[in-house]
Amino acid sequence: MATSTEGKPDTRFFGHPLGLANLFGVEMWERFSYYGMLGILPIYLYYSVAQGGLAMPEATATSIVGAYGGLVYLSTIVGAWVADRLLGAERTLFYSAVLIMIGHIALALLPGYTGVGVGLVCVALGSGGLKGNATSVVGTLYGEHDERRDGGFSLFYMGINLGAFVGPLLTGLAQSTVGFHLGFGLAAVGMALGLVQYTLGRRNLPASAREVPNPLPAANRPHAAGVLAVVVAAVVVALLTGVVTAANLSDVVVWIVAIAAVIYFAVILASRKVTAVERKRVLSFIPMFIASAAFWALYQQQFTVVEVYSDKRLDRNLFGWEMPVSWVQSINPVFIIVLAPVFALVWTKLAQRQPSTPIKFALGTGIMGVAFLLFLPMAGGGPNSAPLLGLVGILLVFTLAELMLSPVGLSLSTKLAPEAFRTQMVALFFLSVSLGTALSGSLAEYYSPDNEAPYFGILGAVAVVIGVLLALISPFVRKLMSGVR
């Protein structure tokens, strides 16, 4: 836990440890680059060559975007393993940020499919390494029973969304006025600024952030390198033989993530380093993992279905000027910036009286389902017939659902984590995000303006049902959590 020089709790950053400011900053710039790139990536893939794009079918483009997002969160496994066994969370975070910058430079400078392939792989691996470890390091700033923890994660989440707000605005403007590659270049500049800021503030982080909690014995390192070589070879063979293609990439990622999650839960639950109480806490996370995956399967369609919807169905005319498609991606972060401090204050003030985590997850998933049902009144219209204000209102509901689940999920993963699997438990939460994000690409294949009503209606109803079921079993889940709220 971070303390001031007098041994008292550190409250130098809005009542929170000063190290939170540094993590707030690096995550803000990483999200600036990530969402700035993601705001223009789908249209870059399916726009015609004359428009500066790669002219892919829309279904293939959304499959790639969903799979890419899923791989970002899947790679948190790699980043978590490196942190827990080799480098520690703080150093892994730093090197991951360098890899992200390299990926954005590749997208900006390398042409066509080469730039997409190299850039997305580097950004996916780097973002996976950064995301889980940044969350883990935030967890080291607070004691187990520090009531500021959820509020701190909400502030951290606001930093994420400051970057997510500005990124699509600037890259979208650059893309619409100059071209796609300038937009990708701005994402690289943003990550470079994040690296500089983080390097200057690393001394404010506690020593526990640099610890390697479960060091890999030197004798086992050749075995680990062999496993890595086999995985890389298998991926190359699958791509060269056509088993994995751009069109089915999101479906493949869904299966990989689902299998990885089952294995991950089994490994942690079977470990002799996990106590009986810790094992119960891990079991309690399973229903919330399922609810989280359902939530993200809908929420992440902002970058698949909602992106296509904004391009084809939304009236983006503002006083005679048509705003860039990617600017729609900045609407949700505006609401986060406004509402995250409110949620942080509410959770802090309520303290022990706030809803339990299972209820927060249930509310988040159910409200996300309601957001999809709100598309129904606008369903069936022609091109550019959906009012911008209507989509703004729906994205506000997206935001309310997100603030119920996402920052709370980050906090929960650090509280339920067994001591020997601290960062890897955070990776399990991100696996639920990975599964949902990949599903967002797979589900997007079934969307078209001709079937909007059943598409939004069925998915929305399923999410509401999952939320209700989690609420009903929440007393049992809380018992398994063994004192963690």
C-alpha positions as CSV (number, residue, x, y, z in Angstrom):
1,M,0.0,0.0,0.0
2,A,1.3,3.5,-0.9
3,T,2.1,5.8,2.0
4,S,3.5,9.3,2.4
5,T,6.9,10.0,3.9
6,E,5.2,10.3,7.4
7,G,3.9,6.7,7.1
8,K,0.3,7.9,6.7
9,P,-1.8,6.8,3.7
10,D,-0.8,8.7,0.5
11,T,-3.6,11.1,-0.5
12,R,-1.7,13.5,-2.8
13,F,-3.8,12.7,-5.9
14,F,-7.4,13.7,-5.2
15,G,-7.3,11.7,-2.0
16,H,-5.5,8.8,-3.6
17,P,-1.8,7.8,-3.9
18,L,0.4,9.9,-6.2
19,G,1.4,6.8,-8.1
20,L,-2.2,6.7,-9.4
21,A,-1.5,9.9,-11.3
22,N,1.4,8.3,-13.3
23,L,-0.7,5.2,-14.1
24,F,-3.6,7.5,-15.0
25,G,-1.4,9.3,-17.5
26,V,0.2,6.3,-19.2
27,E,-3.1,4.6,-19.6
28,M,-4.6,7.8,-21.0
29,W,-2.0,8.1,-23.7
30,E,-2.2,4.3,-24.5
31,R,-6.0,4.7,-24.9
32,F,-5.5,7.8,-27.0
33,S,-3.4,5.7,-29.5
34,Y,-5.6,2.6,-29.2
35,Y,-9.0,4.2,-29.7
36,G,-7.6,6.7,-32.2
37,M,-6.5,3.8,-34.3
38,L,-9.6,1.7,-33.7
39,G,-11.8,4.7,-34.7
40,I,-10.5,4.6,-38.3
41,L,-9.4,0.9,-38.6
42,P,-12.8,-0.6,-39.7
43,I,-13.5,2.0,-42.4
44,Y,-9.8,1.7,-43.5
45,L,-10.4,-2.0,-44.1
46,Y,-13.7,-1.8,-46.0
47,Y,-13.5,1.6,-47.8
48,S,-12.6,1.4,-51.5
49,V,-9.1,1.9,-52.8
50,A,-10.2,5.3,-54.2
51,Q,-11.1,6.3,-50.7
52,G,-7.7,5.2,-49.3
53,G,-9.0,1.9,-47.9
54,L,-8.3,-1.8,-48.6
55,A,-11.7,-2.6,-50.1
56,M,-12.5,-5.7,-47.9
57,P,-16.1,-6.9,-47.6
58,E,-17.7,-5.3,-44.5
59,A,-18.3,-8.7,-42.8
60,T,-14.6,-9.5,-43.1
61,A,-13.6,-6.1,-41.8
62,T,-15.8,-6.4,-38.7
63,S,-14.4,-9.9,-38.2
64,I,-10.9,-8.6,-38.2
65,V,-11.7,-5.8,-35.8
66,G,-13.5,-8.1,-33.4
67,A,-10.7,-10.7,-33.6
68,Y,-8.1,-8.0,-33.1
69,G,-9.9,-6.6,-30.0
70,G,-10.2,-10.1,-28.7
71,L,-6.5,-10.8,-29.3
72,V,-5.6,-7.6,-27.4
73,Y,-7.3,-8.9,-24.3
74,L,-6.2,-12.5,-24.9
75,S,-2.6,-11.4,-24.9
76,T,-3.1,-10.2,-21.3
77,I,-2.3,-13.9,-20.5
78,V,1.1,-13.5,-22.0
79,G,1.7,-10.2,-20.3
80,A,0.5,-11.5,-16.9
81,W,2.7,-14.6,-17.2
82,V,5.7,-12.5,-18.0
83,A,5.0,-10.2,-15.1
84,D,4.3,-13.0,-12.5
85,R,7.2,-15.3,-13.6
86,L,9.9,-13.1,-15.2
87,L,9.9,-9.3,-15.0
88,G,7.2,-8.1,-12.5
89,A,4.2,-6.0,-13.4
90,E,5.9,-2.6,-13.6
91,R,8.7,-3.5,-16.0
92,T,6.4,-5.6,-18.2
93,L,4.1,-2.5,-18.5
94,F,7.0,-0.4,-19.7
95,Y,8.3,-2.7,-22.4
96,S,4.7,-3.3,-23.6
97,A,4.3,0.4,-24.1
98,V,7.4,0.4,-26.3
99,L,5.9,-2.4,-28.4
100,I,2.6,-0.5,-28.8
101,M,4.4,2.5,-30.2
102,I,6.3,0.3,-32.7
103,G,2.9,-1.1,-33.9
104,H,1.4,2.3,-34.5
105,I,4.5,3.3,-36.4
106,A,4.1,0.2,-38.6
107,L,0.5,1.1,-39.4
108,A,1.5,4.6,-40.3
109,L,4.6,3.8,-42.5
110,L,4.1,0.3,-44.0
111,P,1.7,0.0,-46.9
112,G,-1.4,-2.1,-47.3
113,Y,-1.8,-5.6,-45.7
114,T,1.9,-5.5,-44.5
115,G,1.2,-2.5,-42.3
116,V,-2.1,-4.0,-41.0
117,G,-0.5,-7.3,-40.2
118,V,2.7,-6.1,-38.4
119,G,1.0,-3.1,-36.8
120,L,-2.0,-5.0,-35.3
121,V,0.1,-7.9,-34.0
122,C,2.5,-5.4,-32.2
123,V,-0.3,-3.3,-30.8
124,A,-2.3,-6.3,-29.7
125,L,0.6,-7.9,-27.8
126,G,1.7,-4.6,-26.4
127,S,-1.8,-3.5,-25.3
128,G,-2.3,-6.9,-23.7
129,G,0.9,-6.6,-21.7
130,L,0.1,-3.0,-20.7
131,K,-3.5,-3.4,-19.7
132,G,-3.4,-6.2,-17.2
133,N,-0.2,-5.0,-15.6
134,A,-1.4,-1.4,-15.3
135,T,-4.4,-2.6,-13.5
136,S,-2.3,-4.9,-11.3
137,V,0.0,-2.0,-10.4
138,V,-3.0,0.2,-9.4
139,G,-4.0,-2.6,-7.1
140,T,-0.6,-2.4,-5.3
141,L,-1.4,1.2,-4.3
142,Y,-4.1,0.1,-1.9
143,G,-4.4,-2.2,1.1
144,E,-6.9,-5.1,1.0
145,H,-9.5,-3.3,3.0
146,D,-8.9,0.2,1.7
147,E,-12.3,1.6,0.9
148,R,-10.7,4.0,-1.6
149,R,-9.9,1.1,-4.0
150,D,-13.1,1.2,-6.1
151,G,-13.0,5.0,-6.2
152,G,-9.3,4.8,-7.3
153,F,-10.1,2.4,-10.1
154,S,-12.9,4.7,-11.3
155,L,-10.5,7.6,-11.4
156,F,-8.1,5.4,-13.3
157,Y,-10.9,4.6,-15.7
158,M,-11.5,8.3,-16.3
159,G,-7.9,8.6,-17.5
160,I,-8.6,5.8,-19.9
161,N,-11.6,7.6,-21.3
162,L,-9.9,11.0,-21.6
163,G,-7.5,9.3,-24.1
164,A,-10.4,7.5,-25.7
165,F,-12.3,10.8,-26.2
166,V,-9.5,12.8,-27.8
167,G,-8.0,9.9,-29.9
168,P,-10.8,9.3,-32.4
169,L,-11.4,13.1,-32.7
170,L,-7.8,13.8,-33.9
171,T,-7.2,10.6,-35.9
172,G,-10.7,10.9,-37.5
173,L,-10.0,14.5,-38.5
174,A,-6.6,13.6,-39.9
175,Q,-8.1,10.7,-41.8
176,S,-10.9,12.7,-43.3
177,T,-8.7,15.7,-44.3
178,V,-5.3,14.1,-45.2
179,G,-5.5,10.3,-45.1
180,F,-5.5,7.2,-43.0
181,H,-1.8,6.9,-42.5
182,L,-1.6,10.4,-40.9
183,G,-4.3,9.2,-38.5
184,F,-2.2,6.1,-37.6
185,G,0.8,8.4,-37.2
186,L,-0.9,10.5,-34.6
187,A,-1.6,7.3,-32.6
188,A,2.1,6.6,-32.6
189,V,2.9,10.1,-31.3
190,G,0.4,9.7,-28.5
191,M,2.0,6.5,-27.3
192,A,5.4,8.1,-27.4
193,L,4.1,10.9,-25.2
194,G,2.7,8.3,-22.8
195,L,6.1,6.6,-22.6
196,V,7.9,9.9,-21.7
197,Q,5.4,10.7,-19.0
198,Y,5.5,7.2,-17.5
199,T,9.3,7.1,-17.4
200,L,9.5,10.4,-15.5
201,G,7.0,9.2,-12.9
202,R,8.1,5.6,-12.3
203,R,9.7,6.5,-8.9
204,N,6.3,7.2,-7.4
205,L,5.2,3.5,-7.7
206,P,5.6,1.2,-4.7
207,A,8.4,-1.4,-4.6
208,S,5.7,-4.2,-4.6
209,A,4.9,-3.2,-8.2
210,R,8.4,-4.4,-9.2
211,E,8.2,-7.8,-7.4
212,V,8.1,-11.0,-9.3
213,P,5.6,-13.0,-7.2
214,N,6.1,-16.4,-8.6
215,P,9.6,-16.5,-10.3
216,L,10.2,-19.0,-13.0
217,P,13.2,-21.3,-12.1
218,A,16.1,-20.9,-14.5
219,A,15.9,-24.7,-15.3
220,N,12.3,-24.2,-16.7
221,R,13.1,-21.4,-19.0
222,P,14.1,-23.5,-22.0
223,H,10.8,-25.4,-21.7
224,A,8.9,-22.1,-21.8
225,A,10.8,-21.0,-24.8
226,G,10.0,-24.3,-26.5
227,V,6.3,-23.9,-25.8
228,L,6.4,-20.3,-27.3
229,A,8.1,-21.6,-30.5
230,V,5.5,-24.3,-30.9
231,V,2.6,-21.8,-30.5
232,V,4.2,-19.4,-33.1
233,A,4.8,-22.3,-35.5
234,A,1.1,-23.5,-35.1
235,V,-0.2,-20.0,-35.9
236,V,2.0,-19.6,-39.0
237,V,0.9,-23.1,-40.3
238,A,-2.8,-22.2,-39.7
239,L,-2.4,-19.0,-41.7
240,L,-0.4,-20.5,-44.5
241,T,-2.8,-23.5,-45.0
242,G,-6.0,-21.4,-44.9
243,V,-7.4,-22.9,-41.7
244,V,-7.5,-19.4,-40.3
245,T,-8.6,-16.6,-42.7
246,A,-9.6,-13.0,-42.3
247,A,-13.3,-13.9,-42.7
248,N,-13.3,-16.5,-39.9
249,L,-10.7,-14.9,-37.6
250,S,-13.2,-13.7,-34.9
251,D,-14.8,-17.2,-34.7
252,V,-11.3,-18.8,-34.2
253,V,-10.5,-16.3,-31.5
254,V,-13.8,-17.0,-29.7
255,W,-12.9,-20.7,-29.5
256,I,-9.3,-20.1,-28.4
257,V,-10.3,-17.7,-25.7
258,A,-13.1,-19.9,-24.4
259,I,-10.7,-22.9,-24.2
260,A,-8.0,-20.7,-22.6
261,A,-10.4,-19.5,-19.9
262,V,-11.4,-23.0,-19.0
263,I,-7.8,-24.0,-18.7
264,Y,-6.9,-20.9,-16.8
265,F,-9.6,-21.5,-14.2
266,A,-8.6,-25.1,-13.9
267,V,-4.9,-24.3,-13.4
268,I,-5.5,-21.7,-10.7
269,L,-8.1,-23.9,-8.9
270,A,-5.8,-26.9,-8.9
271,S,-2.7,-25.1,-7.8
272,R,-1.3,-26.1,-4.4
273,K,-0.2,-22.5,-3.9
274,V,-3.9,-21.5,-3.6
275,T,-5.5,-21.7,-0.2
276,A,-9.1,-23.0,0.5
277,V,-10.4,-19.5,0.9
278,E,-8.7,-18.3,-2.2
279,R,-10.1,-21.2,-4.1
280,K,-13.7,-20.3,-3.1
281,R,-13.0,-16.7,-4.3
282,V,-11.9,-17.9,-7.7
283,L,-15.0,-20.1,-8.0
284,S,-17.1,-17.0,-7.2
285,F,-15.7,-15.2,-10.2
286,I,-17.0,-17.8,-12.7
287,P,-20.6,-16.5,-12.9
288,M,-19.3,-12.9,-13.1
289,F,-16.9,-14.0,-15.8
290,I,-19.9,-15.2,-17.9
291,A,-21.9,-12.0,-17.3
292,S,-18.8,-9.9,-18.2
293,A,-18.4,-11.8,-21.5
294,A,-22.1,-11.2,-22.3
295,F,-21.7,-7.5,-21.5
296,W,-18.6,-7.0,-23.7
297,A,-20.1,-9.0,-26.6
298,L,-22.7,-6.1,-26.8
299,Y,-20.6,-3.2,-25.6
300,Q,-17.7,-3.8,-28.0
301,Q,-20.0,-3.7,-31.0
302,Q,-19.3,0.1,-30.8
303,F,-16.4,-0.8,-33.0
304,T,-18.1,-3.3,-35.3
305,V,-21.9,-2.9,-35.8
306,V,-22.2,0.6,-34.4
307,E,-19.3,1.7,-36.6
308,V,-21.1,0.4,-39.7
309,Y,-24.4,1.8,-38.4
310,S,-22.8,5.2,-38.0
311,D,-21.4,5.1,-41.5
312,K,-24.5,3.8,-43.2
313,R,-27.6,4.6,-41.1
314,L,-26.7,7.6,-39.0
315,D,-27.5,11.2,-40.0
316,R,-24.1,12.8,-39.3
317,N,-24.9,16.2,-40.8
318,L,-24.1,19.0,-38.4
319,F,-25.2,22.4,-39.8
320,G,-24.2,21.4,-43.3
321,W,-21.0,19.7,-42.3
322,E,-20.7,15.9,-42.2
323,M,-18.7,14.8,-39.2
324,P,-16.2,11.9,-39.5
325,V,-17.5,8.4,-38.8
326,S,-14.9,7.9,-36.0
327,W,-16.2,10.9,-34.0
328,V,-19.1,8.7,-32.9
329,Q,-16.5,6.8,-30.9
330,S,-15.8,9.9,-28.8
331,I,-19.4,10.2,-27.5
332,N,-19.1,7.4,-24.9
333,P,-15.8,8.7,-23.4
334,V,-17.5,12.1,-22.9
335,F,-20.1,10.5,-20.7
336,I,-17.4,8.5,-18.9
337,I,-15.4,11.7,-18.2
338,V,-18.5,13.3,-16.7
339,L,-20.0,10.4,-14.9
340,A,-16.9,8.4,-13.7
341,P,-16.1,11.0,-10.9
342,V,-19.8,10.8,-9.8
343,F,-19.6,7.0,-9.6
344,A,-16.3,7.2,-7.8
345,L,-17.8,9.6,-5.2
346,V,-20.9,7.5,-4.8
347,W,-19.0,4.3,-4.2
348,T,-16.7,6.1,-1.8
349,K,-19.5,7.7,0.2
350,L,-21.6,4.6,0.4
351,A,-18.6,2.5,1.5
352,Q,-20.1,-0.7,3.1
353,R,-23.7,0.3,2.0
354,Q,-22.9,0.1,-1.7
355,P,-24.4,-2.7,-3.8
356,S,-22.3,-5.9,-3.8
357,T,-20.1,-6.7,-6.7
358,P,-22.4,-9.4,-8.1
359,I,-25.3,-7.0,-8.1
360,K,-23.2,-4.4,-9.9
361,F,-22.3,-7.0,-12.5
362,A,-26.0,-8.0,-12.9
363,L,-27.0,-4.3,-13.3
364,G,-24.2,-3.7,-15.9
365,T,-25.2,-6.7,-18.0
366,G,-28.9,-6.0,-17.8
367,I,-28.6,-2.3,-18.6
368,M,-26.4,-3.2,-21.6
369,G,-29.2,-5.3,-22.8
370,V,-31.7,-2.4,-22.4
371,A,-29.3,-0.2,-24.5
372,F,-29.6,-2.7,-27.4
373,L,-33.4,-2.8,-27.1
374,L,-33.4,1.0,-27.5
375,F,-32.2,0.6,-31.1
376,L,-35.6,-0.9,-31.9
377,P,-37.6,2.4,-32.4
378,M,-35.1,3.5,-35.1
379,A,-34.9,0.1,-36.8
380,G,-35.9,-0.3,-40.5
381,G,-35.2,3.2,-41.7
382,G,-33.2,4.1,-44.8
383,P,-29.7,5.4,-45.3
384,N,-28.7,8.2,-42.9
385,S,-32.2,8.2,-41.3
386,A,-31.2,7.5,-37.7
387,P,-31.0,10.7,-35.7
388,L,-27.7,11.5,-34.1
389,L,-29.4,12.4,-30.8
390,G,-31.0,9.0,-30.7
391,L,-27.6,7.3,-30.9
392,V,-26.2,9.7,-28.3
393,G,-29.0,8.6,-25.9
394,I,-28.2,4.9,-26.5
395,L,-24.5,5.5,-25.9
396,L,-25.4,7.2,-22.6
397,V,-27.1,3.9,-21.5
398,F,-24.0,2.1,-22.7
399,T,-22.0,4.3,-20.4
400,L,-24.2,3.6,-17.3
401,A,-23.8,-0.1,-17.9
402,E,-20.1,0.2,-18.4
403,L,-19.5,2.1,-15.1
404,M,-21.5,-0.5,-13.2
405,L,-19.3,-3.3,-14.5
406,S,-16.0,-2.4,-16.0
407,P,-14.0,-0.5,-13.4
408,V,-15.6,-2.6,-10.7
409,G,-14.4,-5.7,-12.6
410,L,-10.9,-4.5,-12.6
411,S,-11.0,-3.8,-8.9
412,L,-12.7,-7.2,-8.2
413,S,-10.0,-9.2,-10.0
414,T,-7.3,-7.7,-7.7
415,K,-9.4,-8.4,-4.6
416,L,-10.3,-12.0,-5.5
417,A,-6.8,-12.9,-6.7
418,P,-4.8,-15.6,-5.0
419,E,-1.4,-14.3,-3.8
420,A,0.5,-16.5,-6.3
421,F,-1.7,-15.5,-9.3
422,R,-2.1,-11.7,-8.7
423,T,-1.6,-10.5,-12.3
424,Q,-2.9,-13.6,-13.9
425,M,-6.2,-13.2,-12.1
426,V,-6.4,-9.7,-13.7
427,A,-5.8,-11.5,-17.0
428,L,-8.8,-13.8,-16.3
429,F,-11.0,-10.7,-16.1
430,F,-9.5,-9.5,-19.4
431,L,-10.2,-12.9,-20.9
432,S,-13.9,-12.2,-20.3
433,V,-13.4,-9.0,-22.2
434,S,-11.5,-10.9,-24.9
435,L,-14.2,-13.4,-25.3
436,G,-16.9,-10.7,-25.5
437,T,-14.9,-8.6,-27.9
438,A,-14.2,-11.5,-30.3
439,L,-18.0,-12.4,-30.1
440,S,-18.7,-8.8,-31.1
441,G,-17.0,-9.5,-34.4
442,S,-18.7,-12.9,-34.9
443,L,-22.1,-11.5,-34.1
444,A,-21.6,-8.5,-36.4
445,E,-21.6,-10.9,-39.4
446,Y,-25.4,-11.4,-38.8
447,Y,-26.2,-7.6,-38.8
448,S,-27.6,-5.8,-41.7
449,P,-30.0,-2.9,-42.0
450,D,-32.7,-5.4,-43.2
451,N,-32.7,-7.4,-40.0
452,E,-32.0,-4.7,-37.4
453,A,-35.1,-5.4,-35.3
454,P,-34.4,-9.2,-34.6
455,Y,-30.7,-8.5,-34.3
456,F,-30.9,-5.8,-31.6
457,G,-34.0,-7.4,-30.0
458,I,-32.7,-10.9,-29.5
459,L,-29.2,-9.8,-28.2
460,G,-30.7,-7.2,-25.9
461,A,-33.2,-9.7,-24.4
462,V,-30.5,-12.3,-23.8
463,A,-28.3,-9.8,-21.9
464,V,-31.2,-8.8,-19.7
465,V,-31.9,-12.4,-18.9
466,I,-28.3,-13.0,-17.9
467,G,-28.3,-10.0,-15.6
468,V,-31.5,-11.2,-13.9
469,L,-30.1,-14.7,-13.3
470,L,-26.9,-13.3,-11.8
471,A,-28.9,-11.1,-9.5
472,L,-30.9,-14.1,-8.3
473,I,-27.8,-16.2,-7.5
474,S,-25.9,-13.2,-6.0
475,P,-26.3,-14.4,-2.3
476,F,-24.6,-17.7,-3.1
477,V,-21.8,-15.9,-5.1
478,R,-21.2,-13.5,-2.1
479,K,-20.9,-16.4,0.2
480,L,-18.1,-17.9,-2.0
481,M,-16.4,-14.5,-2.1
482,S,-15.5,-15.0,1.6
483,G,-15.7,-11.5,2.9
484,V,-14.7,-9.7,-0.3
485,R,-17.4,-7.2,-1.4
